[in-house]
Amino acid sequence: MTWLYLVLLLVAIVLVVGAEWPRIVSKTGSDARRRRERAHRKSQLHVIHSERDKFAESVQRDLDELPTIEERETRS
C-alpha cells in the first residue's frame, strides 16, 4: 500500500464517521442516558383509579342503558 491509498482510506473513514456522528451521539451521549432513564421511570408508572372515577363510569353506564323515547315529527 502506498501513502495515497492510506490517505484515501483515512478520508473514507472520516467521512463515514462524520455522516454517522448524529446517530452515534444520540445512542451514546449524555442525552441518551437521560432519555433511557426517563423511559425507564415512565415504564414503571401506572394509573390509579379512584372511587370517583368508578362512580362516574357507573353513572355513564346506567345512563346509556336507560330507554329513550324518540319523538316523531308530524308534517302537515
Secondary structure as GFF3:
##gff-version 3
##sequence-region A 1 76
A	DSSP	alpha_helix	3	28	.	.	.	ID=ss1
A	DSSP	alpha_helix	30	43	.	.	.	ID=ss2
A	DSSP	alpha_helix	51	65	.	.	.	ID=ss3
###
